Amino acid sequence: MPIVHDHLLNYKIPEVRETLTPQKTIFYALSVGLAQDPMDTNQLTFVDHHKHLRALPSMAVVLGHPGFWIANPDTGADAVRVVHGEQGFVIHNPLPVQGEILARTRVTGLIDKGPGKGALMYTEKQVTDAATGDLLATTTSTTFLRGDGGFGGPTGPVRPPADMPETPPDTTVDLPTRPEQALYYRLNGDDNPLHADPAVAEKAGFPRPILHGLCTLGVVTHALVRALGAYDPTRLRRLDLRFSAPVFPGETIRTEIWRSGAFRARVVERDTVVVNNGRAIFA
């Protein structure tokens, strides 16, 4: 069935209660590629429970993940053609490495781009400490529903992207991904078969399974925390970016960073920009 605007806008996405453990915190960091250099002791704080373990800020996007709910038949969306368009997060309080959290996700907007042009779906997730009620993080996401335009919904307003500097970046950070990285990352809760099954990837128009956009975000967050935060994760307060092309597992992601907090990222092997219009705010 096609999308029904009011039905999807008010879709009931179940609240998620999740128990955090040091092992989950470590697994997330490993799943986005940390600790590939065994001699970089700065990264041990994210992967070694014998150290002062801290969570990478981008872990907020997987905490209380509601799963691939857009694939439910009653949403009306063509799940095979769903693509992650934009992502952001705000850190209100440092992410814990153990304890319980509650996450509530809701659809905040739908934009109909017209027949054959797809649609945009805006969602928001709030992550709170289950014991204290403190708000830990707010994440925002734009999903491009490539197969679902023309359902009679509003045509705006569309959120504008951040402007990019015209000067060369002040620094760059190259971080490799692994060929099997998407198979690790999907254990964080996003088991979309697009990232594992070659047949599904082909049906979606890709030559092979692609890396999760949120895994790319984790790699870029690592680069930013390294370049602008001196590996202190508590300094990163906000991040917003736009996904512009897929990454194939095994490729190298080069993050180009300006001191202002602007950034973009490209795949070195194909010289293709995969993340654009990025903005990060550090304390």
N, C-alpha and C positions, 0 to 999 in steps of 0.2 A: 504494500500500500504506500502511497506518497506521504510525504511529511504533512502533518497538520500543525500549523503554527502554534496555536494555543496549547495543544496537547504536548508538543515537545518542549515548549517554553516552561511548562509547569510539570515536566516529567519528574516523577518521584525517584530520585537516586538514593538508594539505601545509605544511611549513616554507617560509617566504618569505625569500629573500635579495634585498635591494634596494640599488641604488646611489643615494646621495643626491647631489644637485647643488644649487648655489645657485638654479638655475632652478626646481627642484621646490619648494624652500622658499618662494620668492617666489610661485609659482603657488598653493600652498596658501593663503597669506595673502590673495591676491587672490580666491580662490574662496570665502572666508568673509566677504568684503566689506571688507577693509582698503583704505585709500587712496582711498575715495570722496570724501574731503575733501582736495583737492590742497594745501591750505594747512596741514594738520596735519602738521608735520614730525616729531612723535613717532612717526608710523606708518611713516616711511621706513626705520627699522631693520629692518622686516619685509619690505620690498618693493624696496629699492634695493641692489644688490650693490656699489655704490660706497661705501656706508656700512658700518658694522660690522654686517653682516647677522646677525640672530638669528631663531631659529624660535619661532613662537607655540607655547606648551606643548601646546595641543590637537592639534597636528600628530601627536602620539603615536598618536592613534586611527586615522590612515590609514597610518602607517609599517608596511610589511610586511602590508598588508591582504590577507587570503586570498581576497577576492572573494565573490560571492554563493553560497557553497557550499551553503547550506541549500536552494537550488533544485535540487540534484542529486537525481534520482529516488530514489536509494537511501537518502535520509534519511527518507523517509516523510512529510515535512512538506508542508503546503499553502502553497507559497511565495507565492502571490498574496495571501494573507491575513496574511503576516508583518508585524509592526509592532515598531519599536524602542521598548522600554519604559523602560530605564534605562541610564545610561552613567557610567563613572567612569574616572579615570586618576590614577596616582601618578608623579611625576617623581623618579627616583632620582639622575640626573645630567643636566646640561643637554643638550638635544637638539642633535646636530651639524647643520650645514648642508651638509656633504659627507662622503663616505666610504661605507662599506658597513655595513648593519645586517642582523641576522637576527631574524625574528619567528616565534614558535611560539604557535599558538592551540589551545586545547582546550576541550571542553565540561566544565564543572565541576558541573552540576546540572540536573535536570529536575523540574518540578513539574506534576502533572496536576490541573487545576482541575475536571475532570469533563466528562461529555458536554455538548456545546453551550457550554461555558464556556472552552475553549481550554487552553493550557499555557504555562508559563514555561520558558525555556531560559537558563541562566547560562553565560557563556563568559569565558575569561581569555586575554589575549595578553601575552607577555613580549617586549620589544624589547631586544636586546643589540647592542653594538658588535662587529661581526664581527672586527675586528682585535685587540681587547683582551679581549673577553668580558665587559666591564663591562655591568651591567644599567642600561639607560637609562630605561625606563618599563614600568609594568605597567598594562594597561587591563582594565576589567571591563565586562561588558555583560549586560543582561537583554533577551531577545527574547520578545515576546508572540506565540505561535503561535495565532492566533485560531481556526483551523479544526481543531485537533488535540487537543482534550481527550478524555478517556475511553479512554486507551490502557492503563490499569491501573498507572500509575506512582505514586510517592509523592505525597502531598498537602501535604507540607511538609518542612522549615521554609521559610517565605517570608521573604525579607529585609525588615525593616521600613524604611519611609522615614524620613528625618530630620525632626524636628519643625520647624515654622516659627514665628518670633516672632509675638507678637500685637500688637506695636507697629508703627507705620508704618515703612517703610524709611528708612534714613538718606540714601540718594541714589538717583537713577535715571539710567540712560543709555539714550538712544534711538539705535538704529542701523538704517538702512534695509537691506532686501534688494532685489536686482534681479530683474526678471521672468524673466531667462534664467539666474539664478544656479544653479539645480539642474543645468543642462546643463554648466556649468563644473565644479561640484563633483563630478559623477559621474566626471570624468576623474582623480580621486584614487584610483579603483579600485572604487567602488561603483556599478555600472551597472544596478542594479535598474530595470526599465522603469517602475515606479510613479512615478518622478521625471521621466519624459520623455514617455511615451505616454498620451494622454488616454483611449484605449480601456482600457488596463490600469488606470489610475486609477479609471475608472468601474466596472470589474469589481470592484475592491477596495472600492468604496463611497464614493469621493471624487469631487467634481464636476470636478476637474482635477488635473493632476500636483501633488504636494506636494514641499516642500523636504525634503532628507535631514535626519533628526534630528541626525546628526553635523555637518551644516552649521549648524543652529541652535545646537548646542553650541559651534562655533567662534565664532559671533557673540557668544554669551554670554561665552565666555572672553575675547574682545576687550574687552567691557564691564568685566569684572572686573579684567583687567590694567590697564585705564585708570583705574578708580575706586579700586582698593585697592593696585595695584602700581606706580603712577606710570610705567607703560609699561616696567617692568623685568620681562621674562618669567621671569627666573631666580628671582623671589620666589614664584611660584605653585608649590606643592609637590603639592597634591592637589585634585581636584574630583570631586564626585559630584552627579548630578541625576536627576530623573525626568521623562520626557516625558509631558505630559498632554493635548496636542492638537496637530494638525499645523499647520505654517506653510505658507501659499501664497506662492510666489515673488513678490516685489514688495511684500510687507507690511513694516511697521516693527516691530521687536522692541524692546520696552522692558524692560530688565533692572532689577529692583528689588533693591537691595543693602543689607544691614545691615553695620555695622562688624565684627560677629562672624564674618563670612564666609558667613552665610546669604544666600540669594538665590532669586528666582523671576523668570520672564519672561512677558510677555503681548504679544499682538499688539494694537497700538494701534487699528488700523482696526476690529477686531471686539470689542475689550475682552475677549479670551479668554486665559486663562492657558495657555501652551504648555509651560512648564517649571516644575516645582514641586519642593519639598523639596530645594533645592540647598544644598550646603555646599562652601566653598572654604577651603583652608588656605594662608596666605602666610607666608613667612619674615619 
